[in-house]
């Protein structure tokens, strides 16, 4: 297909022209139609063979990609004129080479005065669309259209668009996600003793969010929420009491459901090249004997190099095969569990149910041995790097890992710098999660020991990726987003007593603590030269879940259900904050945020134009004089039992007045308290009546247990 002219064209007009031009006479007006109607009519009107029918589905996706490429972020000028040529036969042009198919002929179409909203899927006509008689395919140059040409090859694997003026494709997207980085670790958020010049410069060149919130206080659920724009409890990627709410093994069944739609899914549908470099931690979907573990490849990423789960302290080896220190509480509990299980087996033997009990006991024993008793085994089955769906290194060589990940991203940028398709690169850092590791040149550079070295190495990596954008001429048309998956881990201390957890500034609490401000208040920076302002600070509450709708909006792409019809029932919890980023203000009304600790809702936040109220329902039992629950790399304030206490009545704070919750909460005797708490409790009741969470995957031992038959090799 050849398009002459410039501007924005709607999917409806394109498909109506392709499928139904023969129903019109010269000079008739062309009405709009929907893609689903057109594709359905074509399939019914010209019943293809089975293999061709499958290709019709592929065609539908490519037509959608065409529209996305045409719907640029530039507003069309008034009275833009088009001359369009569509190859048309009994079947789409892709299939004209099939035996028995008629050769195509061509229908040129001219439209006048096209106008439309930025990023709109359907562009309304201000005048009429006129249809001309068909001309032979060899007579394309015999028309009266004499304008600057834009060549669009629709039926290729990708869509190529070039133009003489303005941007002709949506922006590239670069998302950089730190791991366990505290908001108080960065110079641009007030730290004066750790050097982070590259992240600070990013903030000075973009929009810095000071009230940016993670949807969960732990890696797996928080990352899932960021990529899907939805609370992870919707699809069960959380736990309830007792079990750790993250994925522990590469070879387990727990994973982000493939039915969920991620930002990568959406951008791949929008003709982006997508890649993940670094940490995944959302499940690997390994098949029999681990021959293929697609993981992120099942969620819209076309390539992957990195860490399939997370970094565990045991990955810093070597370790003995066997460890059982009875002085530690968890091993005492493990011993009690084994004794109780053994007694249960004796009872089961008398009742002749021993076979099933033995199977259950051995499965439980194996997983407990791996997770708690054998750090050597844990390291060797989970410490690995993967390329796409194959393991390429085990165990991970930690020192220099940050530089290797950066080099992978640099190679991706170099390979796609001159592509006609935009790209989405998700660089997910290994830092600053435990264990601490650094390249030789980054050891001892910080005033804060190994943890400070890790933060400064993270900053070096950020700078290297941003420098690559500049080096390859990508900086001006790349939307950059930097954040952390949750707050710093306050309790983390290494075996030599050195602190290895993050700093959350003056915000109370840290990683794992669902409703605590320090657990979920994270850095957030957006940058897009020429489109977003420089050096602006926004104090309005926002969320990591806002990423998906905001990227689609800024890139001028359709809303998610129009981009991916299978997402029609995936109601987003994140919001489009593009207006807020551009102007610093929003016309949207009050917004409510839910703060979960696993599946339980511990707090709610109400953001209005004048106030940011936070209502606690449950709080953590911190050690006296602190906002944490002890010391140790595997110690944290959990979401159950002795770590939690229920409030007899909700506790209400106005974070605009007291952002660090240093004073006293709003008195329950005031009218303000009654009004706000009443509204939030009513909202919570309505939410719980309307929204039903999926069963918690991470509380199911069969889901989270290690499955040797799925282990990659």
PABADREN-555833 format. One line per field, with one value per residue (C-alpha): residue in three letters; z, y, x. Coordinates in steps of 0.02 Angstrom, whole numbers. Example, Ala and Ser with C-alpha at 12.3 -4.5 7.8 and 13.67 -1.06 7.14 Angstrom:
2
type	[ALA	SER]
z	[390	357]
y	[-225	-53]
x	[615	684]
***
This chain:
713
type	[UNK	UNK	UNK	UNK	UNK	UNK	UNK	UNK	UNK	UNK	UNK	UNK	UNK	UNK	UNK	UNK	UNK	UNK	UNK	UNK	UNK	UNK	UNK	UNK	UNK	UNK	UNK	UNK	UNK	UNK	UNK	UNK	UNK	UNK	UNK	UNK	UNK	UNK	UNK	UNK	UNK	UNK	UNK	UNK	UNK	UNK	UNK	UNK	UNK	UNK	UNK	UNK	UNK	UNK	UNK	UNK	UNK	UNK	UNK	UNK	UNK	UNK	UNK	UNK	UNK	UNK	UNK	UNK	UNK	UNK	UNK	UNK	UNK	UNK	UNK	UNK	UNK	UNK	UNK	UNK	UNK	UNK	UNK	UNK	UNK	UNK	UNK	UNK	UNK	UNK	UNK	UNK	UNK	UNK	UNK	UNK	UNK	UNK	UNK	UNK	UNK	UNK	UNK	UNK	UNK	UNK	UNK	UNK	UNK	UNK	UNK	UNK	UNK	UNK	UNK	UNK	UNK	UNK	UNK	UNK	UNK	UNK	UNK	UNK	UNK	UNK	UNK	UNK	UNK	UNK	UNK	UNK	UNK	UNK	UNK	UNK	UNK	UNK	UNK	UNK	UNK	UNK	UNK	UNK	UNK	UNK	UNK	UNK	UNK	UNK	UNK	UNK	UNK	UNK	UNK	UNK	UNK	UNK	UNK	UNK	UNK	UNK	UNK	UNK	UNK	UNK	UNK	UNK	UNK	UNK	UNK	UNK	UNK	UNK	UNK	UNK	UNK	UNK	UNK	UNK	UNK	UNK	UNK	UNK	UNK	UNK	UNK	UNK	UNK	UNK	UNK	UNK	UNK	UNK	UNK	UNK	UNK	UNK	UNK	UNK	UNK	UNK	UNK	UNK	UNK	UNK	UNK	UNK	UNK	UNK	UNK	UNK	UNK	UNK	UNK	UNK	UNK	UNK	UNK	UNK	UNK	UNK	UNK	UNK	UNK	UNK	UNK	UNK	UNK	UNK	UNK	UNK	UNK	UNK	UNK	UNK	UNK	UNK	UNK	UNK	UNK	UNK	UNK	UNK	UNK	UNK	UNK	UNK	UNK	UNK	UNK	UNK	UNK	UNK	UNK	UNK	UNK	UNK	UNK	UNK	UNK	UNK	UNK	UNK	UNK	UNK	UNK	UNK	UNK	UNK	UNK	UNK	UNK	UNK	UNK	UNK	UNK	UNK	UNK	UNK	UNK	UNK	UNK	UNK	UNK	UNK	UNK	UNK	UNK	UNK	UNK	UNK	UNK	UNK	UNK	UNK	UNK	UNK	UNK	UNK	UNK	UNK	UNK	UNK	UNK	UNK	UNK	UNK	UNK	UNK	UNK	UNK	UNK	UNK	UNK	UNK	UNK	UNK	UNK	UNK	UNK	UNK	UNK	UNK	UNK	UNK	UNK	UNK	UNK	UNK	UNK	UNK	UNK	UNK	UNK	UNK	UNK	UNK	UNK	UNK	UNK	UNK	UNK	UNK	UNK	UNK	UNK	UNK	UNK	UNK	UNK	UNK	UNK	UNK	UNK	UNK	UNK	UNK	UNK	UNK	UNK	UNK	UNK	UNK	UNK	UNK	UNK	UNK	UNK	UNK	UNK	UNK	UNK	UNK	UNK	UNK	UNK	UNK	UNK	UNK	UNK	UNK	UNK	UNK	UNK	UNK	UNK	UNK	UNK	UNK	UNK	UNK	UNK	UNK	UNK	UNK	UNK	UNK	UNK	UNK	UNK	UNK	UNK	UNK	UNK	UNK	UNK	UNK	UNK	UNK	UNK	UNK	UNK	UNK	UNK	UNK	UNK	UNK	UNK	UNK	UNK	UNK	UNK	UNK	UNK	UNK	UNK	UNK	UNK	UNK	UNK	UNK	UNK	UNK	UNK	UNK	UNK	UNK	UNK	UNK	UNK	UNK	UNK	UNK	UNK	UNK	UNK	UNK	UNK	UNK	UNK	UNK	UNK	UNK	UNK	UNK	UNK	UNK	UNK	UNK	UNK	UNK	UNK	UNK	UNK	UNK	UNK	UNK	UNK	UNK	UNK	UNK	UNK	UNK	UNK	UNK	UNK	UNK	UNK	UNK	UNK	UNK	UNK	UNK	UNK	UNK	UNK	UNK	UNK	UNK	UNK	UNK	UNK	UNK	UNK	UNK	UNK	UNK	UNK	UNK	UNK	UNK	UNK	UNK	UNK	UNK	UNK	UNK	UNK	UNK	UNK	UNK	UNK	UNK	UNK	UNK	UNK	UNK	UNK	UNK	UNK	UNK	UNK	UNK	UNK	UNK	UNK	UNK	UNK	UNK	UNK	UNK	UNK	UNK	UNK	UNK	UNK	UNK	UNK	UNK	UNK	UNK	UNK	UNK	UNK	UNK	UNK	UNK	UNK	UNK	UNK	UNK	UNK	UNK	UNK	UNK	UNK	UNK	UNK	UNK	UNK	UNK	UNK	UNK	UNK	UNK	UNK	UNK	UNK	UNK	UNK	UNK	UNK	UNK	UNK	UNK	UNK	UNK	UNK	UNK	UNK	UNK	UNK	UNK	UNK	UNK	UNK	UNK	UNK	UNK	UNK	UNK	UNK	UNK	UNK	UNK	UNK	UNK	UNK	UNK	UNK	UNK	UNK	UNK	UNK	UNK	UNK	UNK	UNK	UNK	UNK	UNK	UNK	UNK	UNK	UNK	UNK	UNK	UNK	UNK	UNK	UNK	UNK	UNK	UNK	UNK	UNK	UNK	UNK	UNK	UNK	UNK	UNK	UNK	UNK	UNK	UNK	UNK	UNK	UNK	UNK	UNK	UNK	UNK	UNK	UNK	UNK	UNK	UNK	UNK	UNK	UNK	UNK	UNK	UNK	UNK	UNK	UNK	UNK	UNK	UNK	UNK	UNK	UNK	UNK	UNK	UNK	UNK	UNK	UNK	UNK	UNK	UNK	UNK	UNK	UNK	UNK	UNK	UNK	UNK	UNK	UNK	UNK	UNK	UNK	UNK	UNK	UNK	UNK	UNK	UNK	UNK	UNK	UNK	UNK	UNK	UNK	UNK	UNK	UNK	UNK	UNK	UNK	UNK	UNK	UNK	UNK	UNK	UNK	UNK	UNK	UNK	UNK]
z	[0	-38	57	-12	104	292	451	548	478	573	576	530	367	317	341	263	108	103	130	56	-80	-214	-130	-168	-326	-376	-268	-127	54	153	326	473	522	659	639	717	596	444	490	530	366	269	354	323	147	86	189	184	213	390	367	285	425	548	443	450	637	600	475	606	718	574	526	706	696	539	625	775	662	569	728	768	915	797	772	587	501	438	261	249	88	62	-87	-36	-136	-67	-145	-151	-207	-142	4	84	-17	96	28	-158	-191	-128	-266	-346	-287	-404	-432	-339	-410	-335	-271	-241	-111	-77	86	132	295	415	597	760	942	983	999	953	872	766	676	628	456	449	269	163	105	-83	-169	-345	-473	-462	-571	-621	-499	-627	-648	-476	-548	-661	-523	-483	-312	-323	-144	-39	-18	137	95	210	179	275	238	293	462	530	471	399	407	353	331	292	443	624	714	611	745	929	1055	1111	1291	1419	1593	1726	1886	2040	2170	2354	2328	2466	2423	2546	2452	2312	2308	2213	2357	2494	2524	2548	2582	2436	2264	2130	1998	1851	1933	2001	1825	1758	1887	1840	1657	1685	1804	1982	2077	2266	2311	2203	2272	2244	2241	2354	2475	2397	2229	2144	2176	2152	1984	1925	1971	1878	1717	1719	1796	1915	2098	2104	2216	2064	1987	2146	2135	2323	2479	2637	2809	2845	2673	2596	2460	2321	2195	2266	2128	1942	1927	2010	1948	2028	1894	1824	1730	1542	1531	1612	1493	1522	1456	1345	1274	1233	1153	1053	983	941	832	962	978	1160	1271	1455	1528	1711	1846	1804	1961	1892	1854	1713	1647	1624	1526	1551	1601	1587	1400	1382	1517	1420	1571	1505	1326	1374	1425	1274	1281	1122	1203	1379	1461	1649	1816	1811	1996	2114	2206	2371	2504	2475	2299	2375	2398	2430	2559	2648	2583	2756	2883	3037	3175	3314	3393	3258	3283	3107	3122	3291	3206	3065	3189	3274	3103	3064	3232	3210	3032	3092	3224	3093	2984	3126	3147	2958	2953	3075	2968	2808	2727	2741	2554	2526	2686	2636	2470	2555	2686	2558	2452	2606	2665	2497	2485	2663	2640	2486	2555	2731	2763	2606	2546	2429	2341	2341	2253	2122	2071	2071	2041	1852	1703	1557	1377	1310	1371	1400	1547	1500	1668	1839	1971	1931	1937	2039	2031	1869	1842	1836	1697	1598	1608	1551	1404	1354	1352	1257	1125	1111	1087	958	862	855	844	659	658	588	729	904	1047	1228	1336	1516	1610	1779	1893	2010	2133	2274	2330	2443	2428	2407	2263	2159	2019	2085	2034	2135	2300	2444	2350	2468	2644	2680	2659	2539	2527	2477	2349	2274	2261	2176	2057	2017	1978	1866	1770	1749	1678	1557	1487	1469	1385	1260	1214	1178	1086	965	936	1031	1175	1101	1051	1202	1351	1506	1671	1827	1991	2126	2157	2344	2489	2570	2681	2851	2945	2823	2908	2841	2937	2989	3062	2919	2869	2693	2681	2608	2682	2668	2726	2863	2806	2932	2898	2755	2638	2673	2781	2674	2737	2802	2706	2697	2618	2469	2445	2307	2186	2018	1871	1694	1554	1372	1296	1211	1275	1464	1562	1637	1822	1881	2046	2063	2238	2184	2233	2089	2072	1982	1912	1814	1698	1572	1536	1544	1417	1297	1313	1293	1144	1058	1060	1082	1251	1304	1255	1080	1065	1132	1129	1254	1384	1378	1547	1629	1720	1765	1939	1872	1791	1646	1726	1563	1594	1767	1698	1561	1660	1842	1867	1837	1801	1873	2036	2201	2191	2313	2333	2422	2519	2535	2647	2547	2519	2669	2649	2787	2734	2610	2540	2476	2367	2339	2275	2450	2556	2552	2686	2742	2844	2934	2976	3038	3089	3126	3297	3279	3402	3532	3470	3289	3134	3102	3175	3217	3122	2990	2802	2812	2950	2913	2984	2914	2879	3009	3190	3315	3185	3164	3273	3223	3265	3368	3254	3096	3116	3001	2947	2828	2740	2671	2851	2926	2785	2901	3028	3168	3264	3313	3196	3166	3317	3295	3376	3233	3090	2969	3037	3028	2850	2779	2872	2826	2641	2643	2737	2615	2471	2548	2573	2393	2333	2431	2367	2187	2175	2213	2222	2147	2264	2328	2222	2340	2487	2396	2430	2267	2172	2254	2286	2184	2045	1993	1829	1774	1819	1673	1630]
y	[0	176	329	501	649	661	665	540	402	296	108	117	208	95	-64	1	44	-125	-230	-136	-16	-115	-72	113	217	355	508	418	461	328	290	223	40	-61	-181	-325	-304	-297	-448	-547	-501	-548	-718	-755	-684	-774	-933	-973	-1140	-1180	-1123	-963	-932	-936	-807	-694	-680	-629	-504	-425	-394	-320	-205	-146	-115	-12	99	124	174	297	371	473	590	740	827	835	1002	1066	1016	876	780	595	480	297	137	-29	-196	-293	-468	-613	-618	-495	-461	-572	-723	-683	-804	-949	-1070	-1027	-845	-703	-571	-411	-246	-74	54	231	337	522	604	787	885	746	797	703	697	647	459	432	266	340	503	598	676	861	840	687	542	518	350	339	201	58	68	-71	-105	-49	122	194	343	391	477	661	645	744	764	715	526	420	238	113	-71	-150	-332	-344	-415	-236	-70	57	240	385	568	731	828	788	620	477	344	337	364	228	174	142	83	66	-23	-31	-169	-123	54	171	344	413	335	465	640	708	650	727	609	705	561	440	500	473	604	513	484	662	729	624	707	880	846	774	764	704	624	644	547	394	232	48	-64	-193	-196	-347	-387	-511	-426	-250	-290	-379	-227	-108	-209	-246	-84	-192	-242	-414	-482	-479	-624	-706	-662	-635	-742	-740	-787	-880	-904	-777	-684	-698	-833	-938	-1061	-1056	-1228	-1197	-1167	-997	-862	-710	-785	-778	-709	-547	-408	-322	-162	-270	-358	-191	-117	-274	-260	-79	-141	-109	-216	-271	-332	-367	-358	-402	-468	-545	-635	-664	-850	-946	-1068	-1206	-1360	-1542	-1561	-1374	-1382	-1214	-1085	-939	-831	-652	-715	-769	-591	-485	-479	-537	-560	-586	-592	-594	-666	-776	-758	-643	-635	-727	-704	-886	-840	-763	-930	-1049	-1132	-1300	-1424	-1445	-1312	-1334	-1206	-1247	-1079	-996	-991	-1046	-1206	-1243	-1228	-1340	-1473	-1466	-1482	-1638	-1716	-1682	-1750	-1908	-1937	-1908	-2040	-2166	-2131	-2140	-2308	-2382	-2315	-2382	-2211	-2208	-2203	-2032	-1964	-2018	-1929	-1770	-1784	-1809	-1663	-1551	-1614	-1584	-1406	-1363	-1437	-1331	-1170	-1176	-1316	-1327	-1156	-1248	-1332	-1171	-1080	-1214	-1235	-1051	-947	-934	-817	-854	-796	-804	-975	-1061	-1061	-993	-978	-1060	-1007	-822	-738	-589	-475	-376	-428	-248	-207	-362	-312	-136	-203	-310	-156	-56	-192	-191	-2	-10	-148	-52	128	142	33	101	17	94	-11	-47	-88	-140	-134	-214	-192	-326	-189	-152	-316	-428	-500	-353	-365	-241	-236	-206	-22	11	-67	51	207	250	317	184	22	-114	-49	125	47	-45	114	206	59	65	249	212	86	212	335	206	163	347	383	245	331	490	398	314	470	403	525	650	521	405	414	364	307	265	195	60	-89	-49	38	-7	-160	-81	-240	-307	-339	-448	-588	-470	-344	-220	-140	-191	-119	42	210	275	451	508	393	257	72	-23	-172	-303	-183	-164	-2	83	237	185	20	94	275	259	372	405	504	529	611	644	792	917	837	837	987	991	1003	995	917	845	811	734	550	431	245	123	53	215	166	65	189	337	263	223	400	488	377	423	243	181	133	-43	-132	-58	-108	-284	-342	-480	-344	-283	-363	-308	-152	-52	15	130	296	398	536	611	774	785	756	887	1024	980	978	858	885	716	706	626	463	319	203	34	-26	-214	-322	-482	-500	-397	-210	-120	60	173	341	478	611	770	940	1005	849	678	574	406	290	143	-13	-116	-69	-158	-196	-111	-135	4	164	103	72	-105	-280	-330	-360	-487	-508	-620	-524	-412	-359	-488	-465	-583	-641	-549	-426	-347	-268	-219	-44	-29	114	181	299	450	563	710	685	862	925	788	692	591	550	625	705	640	575	674	661	543	675	798	817	800	628	571	633	562	396	375	399	282	144	159	148	-6	-91	-60	-122	-283	-313	-281	-352	-534	-578	-739	-873	-829	-927	-895	-974	-1139	-1260	-1356	-1192	-1127	-1291	-1339	-1463	-1557	-1614	-1431	-1382	-1300	-1373]
x	[0	59	2	36	15	29	-74	-178	-287	-411	-423	-606	-573	-430	-529	-687	-588	-503	-656	-802	-752	-843	-1009	-986	-996	-878	-908	-999	-961	-872	-942	-843	-840	-758	-614	-709	-854	-741	-639	-795	-878	-724	-713	-897	-906	-751	-732	-547	-467	-412	-232	-291	-415	-270	-182	-335	-304	-125	-189	-302	-151	-51	-193	-195	-8	-35	-160	-48	95	-16	-91	63	78	77	-90	-136	-139	-305	-353	-225	-256	-228	-212	-227	-202	-262	-219	-380	-428	-532	-412	-291	-133	-30	-122	-132	10	-94	-150	-316	-319	-364	-232	-269	-321	-308	-431	-368	-459	-444	-497	-503	-489	-441	-426	-416	-369	-190	-179	-362	-404	-542	-516	-673	-694	-734	-790	-821	-717	-732	-709	-642	-656	-531	-376	-256	-116	12	-68	-32	58	-86	-184	-199	-117	46	105	255	252	250	279	193	225	82	106	287	334	341	271	394	345	455	412	499	439	397	403	337	332	287	427	543	511	649	595	730	679	790	770	740	805	747	684	811	958	962	1033	884	773	880	1027	1190	1310	1284	1337	1204	1246	1167	997	1003	1035	891	777	840	802	629	482	518	374	385	227	255	182	217	64	146	295	383	463	346	179	248	327	171	66	184	178	-9	-76	-179	-167	-84	-222	-336	-241	-177	8	12	13	-88	-22	141	219	337	241	370	415	557	605	633	554	386	209	183	182	96	-53	-32	-208	-150	-99	67	141	253	99	21	177	212	36	80	225	361	516	517	658	690	865	890	774	605	536	361	371	455	321	451	400	449	633	654	686	603	567	490	446	441	427	251	208	251	442	525	696	761	930	941	888	732	688	782	948	951	1083	1134	1191	1347	1437	1514	1403	1402	1276	1197	1151	1041	1079	956	991	882	695	648	753	674	505	564	617	447	364	462	422	236	243	331	197	63	144	134	-51	-76	13	-111	-254	-173	-157	32	68	-11	62	237	221	164	300	438	379	374	543	626	567	609	782	810	740	810	931	1038	1097	1216	1070	967	1109	1135	953	901	1057	1062	1060	946	944	768	704	874	993	1165	1255	1243	1280	1280	1449	1393	1545	1529	1348	1289	1411	1359	1176	1218	1318	1168	1057	1188	1194	1004	1003	1142	1052	887	947	904	749	588	495	503	569	525	677	644	810	777	928	995	1046	1020	943	1047	1176	1294	1417	1516	1642	1820	1822	1663	1719	1749	1692	1549	1536	1404	1499	1445	1267	1325	1443	1295	1190	1332	1360	1173	1191	1340	1233	1092	1217	1288	1116	1069	1236	1199	1036	1134	1273	1151	1046	895	883	760	630	641	524	623	549	650	582	605	493	472	556	721	742	773	815	945	1113	1254	1338	1480	1356	1367	1202	1151	975	907	858	681	716	598	459	419	433	512	506	370	266	110	34	190	244	427	378	286	347	477	571	487	558	491	591	550	644	532	373	387	452	627	667	487	432	257	188	22	5	41	72	187	25	3	145	44	-97	22	144	2	-63	104	148	-15	-76	-255	-325	-282	-446	-436	-255	-283	-465	-426	-394	-574	-613	-449	-502	-348	-313	-179	-225	-161	-56	9	-85	-8	167	146	56	84	-104	-246	-429	-475	-569	-517	-420	-414	-264	-274	-122	-115	-8	-22	-211	-266	-298	-202	-230	-319	-263	-378	-298	-397	-345	-309	-277	-195	-280	-214	-324	-246	-346	-198	-21	142	215	383	524	519	598	609	503	566	557	736	898	951	954	800	710	560	393	272	88	18	24	130	193	20	-111	-287	-343	-501	-550	-468	-322	-324	-180	-170	-3	-6	1	110	197	309	173	278	135	-34	-169	-329	-443	-589	-700	-682	-804	-659	-619	-800	-824	-663	-667	-849	-811	-662	-753	-897	-774	-693	-860	-910	-741	-753	-930	-880	-703	-666	-482	-414	-346	-173	-48	96	5	-13	129	95	112	272	364	517	475	633	553	538	716	810	978]
***
